[in-house]
Amino acid sequence: MALNEQPEPPEQPEGDDLESASAWDEVAYSVAEVIRRKEVREALKKWIDAQADNVPKNHSYRVQVLWTGMFFSMVVFGAIIALGIFKIISPEVMVGLLGPLLGYWFGRRSNHS
């Protein structure tokens, strides 16, 4: 069936299904009519093209966020280790700070799997 052709009317069901089937048929035909409109197809095409144009931008942004997050995490990790080595914080505090940090890093990865 071509896009410009009108669909054939649905067969009328018998019995209790008359109300529910005709309501769903009306909804389906209404959605089909909206999709058949040229303006809707053009708007949908423009939206899909815009989303496709954003894919490289989104990818580079995600890579940038990943590296920034890793750099910040290493700075925090290194600072905690340095504070522990120079006895500015006690070993118990160092372990208390590193434990949740490592648990967050590795726990986050296992939740996505």
C-alpha positions as CSV (number, residue, x, y, z in Angstrom):
1,M,0.0,0.0,0.0
2,A,1.4,3.4,-0.9
3,L,1.7,6.2,1.6
4,N,-1.0,8.3,-0.1
5,E,-3.6,5.5,-0.3
6,Q,-6.3,5.4,2.4
7,P,-6.5,2.2,4.4
8,E,-9.5,0.0,4.2
9,P,-11.9,0.3,7.1
10,P,-11.5,-2.5,9.7
11,E,-13.9,-5.4,9.9
12,Q,-16.4,-5.0,12.7
13,P,-15.9,-7.5,15.5
14,E,-18.8,-9.2,17.1
15,G,-19.9,-9.3,20.7
16,D,-18.1,-7.7,23.7
17,D,-14.9,-6.9,21.7
18,L,-16.8,-4.3,19.6
19,E,-16.0,-1.3,21.9
20,S,-12.4,-2.2,22.7
21,A,-11.4,-3.3,19.2
22,S,-13.0,-0.3,17.5
23,A,-11.2,2.1,20.0
24,W,-7.8,0.5,19.3
25,D,-8.5,0.6,15.6
26,E,-9.4,4.2,15.8
27,V,-6.2,5.0,17.7
28,A,-4.1,3.0,15.2
29,Y,-5.7,4.7,12.2
30,S,-5.2,8.1,13.8
31,V,-1.5,7.4,14.4
32,A,-1.2,6.1,10.8
33,E,-2.8,9.3,9.5
34,V,-0.4,11.5,11.5
35,I,2.6,9.5,10.2
36,R,1.4,9.8,6.6
37,R,1.5,13.6,6.7
38,K,4.4,15.1,4.8
39,E,5.2,17.7,7.5
40,V,5.5,15.0,10.2
41,R,7.8,12.9,8.0
42,E,10.0,15.9,7.2
43,A,10.1,16.9,10.9
44,L,11.0,13.4,11.9
45,K,13.7,13.3,9.2
46,K,15.2,16.6,10.4
47,W,15.2,15.3,14.0
48,I,17.0,12.1,13.0
49,D,19.5,14.0,11.0
50,A,20.2,16.4,13.9
51,Q,20.7,13.5,16.2
52,A,23.1,11.8,13.8
53,D,25.1,15.1,13.5
54,N,25.4,15.1,17.3
55,V,26.9,11.6,17.7
56,P,30.5,12.6,17.1
57,K,30.1,15.6,19.4
58,N,28.6,13.4,22.1
59,H,31.4,10.9,21.7
60,S,34.2,13.4,22.1
61,Y,32.4,14.9,25.1
62,R,32.2,11.5,26.8
63,V,35.8,10.8,26.2
64,Q,36.7,14.2,27.6
65,V,34.6,13.5,30.7
66,L,36.2,10.1,31.1
67,W,39.7,11.4,31.1
68,T,38.9,14.4,33.3
69,G,37.3,12.0,35.8
70,M,40.3,9.6,35.8
71,F,42.7,12.5,36.2
72,F,40.8,13.9,39.2
73,S,40.5,10.4,40.7
74,M,44.3,9.9,40.4
75,V,44.9,13.3,42.0
76,V,42.7,12.4,45.0
77,F,44.3,8.9,45.2
78,G,47.8,10.3,45.1
79,A,47.0,13.0,47.7
80,I,45.7,10.4,50.1
81,I,48.7,8.2,49.6
82,A,51.1,11.2,50.0
83,L,49.3,12.3,53.2
84,G,49.7,8.8,54.6
85,I,53.4,8.5,53.6
86,F,54.4,11.8,55.2
87,K,52.5,10.8,58.4
88,I,50.1,13.8,58.1
89,I,47.2,11.4,58.5
90,S,47.4,8.1,60.4
91,P,47.5,4.8,58.5
92,E,44.0,4.0,59.8
93,V,42.6,7.2,58.4
94,M,44.5,6.5,55.1
95,V,42.9,3.1,54.8
96,G,39.5,4.6,55.9
97,L,39.8,7.0,53.0
98,L,41.2,4.6,50.4
99,G,38.7,1.8,51.1
100,P,35.5,3.7,50.1
101,L,37.3,5.3,47.2
102,L,38.4,1.9,45.8
103,G,35.1,0.4,46.6
104,Y,33.4,3.2,44.6
105,W,35.6,2.7,41.6
106,F,35.3,-1.1,41.4
107,G,31.7,-1.3,42.7
108,R,30.6,1.1,40.0
109,R,32.1,-1.1,37.3
110,S,30.5,-4.3,38.6
111,N,27.0,-2.7,38.8
112,H,27.0,-2.0,35.1
113,S,27.9,-5.5,34.1
